[in-house]
Amino acid sequence: MKKMQIFEPAMCCSTGLCGVGVDTELLRISTVLNSLKKNGIEVDRFNLTNAPMEFINNKAVNDFLQTKGVDELPATVVEGVIVITSRYPSNEEIAKLLDIPLSFLGEKDETFNILPKSSGCGCTDGSC
C-alpha cells in the first residue's frame, strides 16, 4: 500500500473543523480520510500547529517550506514525493494516487457500471 501524507497550514485544531464557520473542503477531506480508515487505509495528516516536527523531519516538505513558504500549504506527499500543493487532492486524485477504488472514499465506484447512463426517457422536444 502506498503511503500518503497531507501537510496542512497552522489551524486551531488537528482537523480545522472547530469554531463557528466550517470550511467545506476541510469537512470533505476529514470525511474522506475517515472513509479510508474504515477501509484499512491510513493517511497521515499533519497540522503545522500540532505537529511542527513532522514538517522539519520530512526533507521534501522542509525544503518546500524553505523555498515556497507556508502559504503554499497544504501539500500532499505520496511515497516521500510532493505531488500536490496549495490545495487538497480531489477524491478522484486520492483514489488514483493510492490505487484504490472510489468506493473506499465513500463514493460510488463507476468502474464496474455496465449499464449505460440514461439521460431521460429518450424523447425529444417533449413528445413521446
C-alpha positions in Angstrom: 0.0 0.0 0.0 1.3 3.4 -0.9 1.9 5.9 1.9 0.1 9.3 1.7 0.7 12.2 4.0 -1.1 15.6 4.0 0.8 18.6 5.5 -1.6 21.4 6.4 -1.1 25.0 7.4 -1.5 26.0 11.1 -5.0 25.6 12.3 -6.7 25.9 15.7 -7.2 22.1 16.0 -6.0 18.9 14.2 -8.8 18.9 11.7 -9.6 22.6 11.4 -13.3 21.8 12.0 -13.6 23.7 15.2 -15.1 27.2 15.6 -18.2 28.8 14.2 -17.6 28.6 10.5 -16.7 25.2 9.0 -14.6 25.1 5.8 -16.4 22.6 3.5 -13.1 21.5 2.0 -11.8 20.6 5.4 -15.0 18.7 6.1 -14.6 16.8 2.8 -11.1 15.8 3.4 -11.9 14.7 7.0 -14.8 12.6 5.7 -12.6 11.1 3.0 -9.8 10.2 5.5 -12.3 8.6 7.9 -13.8 6.5 5.0 -10.3 5.4 4.1 -9.5 4.5 7.6 -12.7 2.3 7.7 -11.3 0.5 4.7 -7.9 -0.1 6.4 -6.0 2.7 4.7 -4.2 5.2 6.9 -3.3 8.6 5.6 -1.2 10.7 7.9 -2.4 14.3 8.3 -0.1 16.8 9.9 -1.1 20.3 11.1 1.7 22.8 11.4 0.4 23.9 14.8 0.1 20.4 16.3 3.0 18.6 14.6 5.7 21.0 13.6 8.4 18.4 13.9 6.8 16.3 11.1 7.4 19.3 8.8 11.0 19.6 9.9 11.8 15.9 9.7 10.3 15.4 6.3 13.1 16.6 3.9 10.8 17.2 0.9 8.3 19.2 3.0 11.1 21.1 4.8 12.8 22.0 1.5 9.4 23.0 0.1 8.7 25.3 3.0 12.1 26.9 2.8 11.5 27.8 -0.9 7.8 28.3 -1.2 6.7 29.1 2.4 3.6 28.2 4.4 1.2 30.0 2.1 1.6 27.1 -0.4 0.2 24.5 2.1 -1.5 22.1 2.1 1.0 19.7 0.5 0.2 16.1 -0.3 3.1 13.7 -0.2 3.0 10.1 -1.7 5.9 7.8 -1.1 8.1 10.8 0.0 7.4 12.9 -3.1 5.3 16.1 -3.0 2.5 15.5 -5.6 0.0 18.3 -4.9 0.4 21.8 -3.3 -1.8 24.7 -2.5 -4.9 22.6 -2.3 -6.2 19.3 -1.1 -6.4 16.4 -3.5 -9.8 15.7 -5.1 -11.4 12.4 -4.3 -10.5 11.1 -7.7 -6.9 12.1 -7.3 -6.7 10.3 -3.9 -8.1 7.2 -5.5 -5.6 7.3 -8.3 -2.6 8.2 -6.1 -3.4 5.3 -3.7 -4.5 3.0 -6.5 -7.8 2.2 -4.8 -11.5 2.3 -5.9 -13.6 5.4 -5.3 -15.9 3.3 -3.2 -13.2 3.3 -0.5 -13.8 7.1 -0.2 -17.5 6.6 0.4 -18.4 7.3 -3.2 -20.0 5.1 -5.8 -17.4 3.3 -7.9 -18.2 3.6 -11.6 -15.5 1.1 -12.6 -18.0 -1.8 -12.9 -21.0 0.1 -14.1 -22.2 -2.0 -17.1 -25.5 -0.2 -17.7 -25.3 2.9 -19.9 -26.2 6.2 -18.1 -29.7 7.3 -19.0 -30.3 10.9 -19.9 -34.1 10.7 -19.6 -36.8 8.8 -21.4 -35.2 9.3 -24.8 -38.0 11.5 -26.1 -37.2 14.7 -28.0 -39.0 18.0 -27.8 -41.3 16.7 -25.1 -43.1 14.3 -27.5 -43.0 10.5 -26.7 
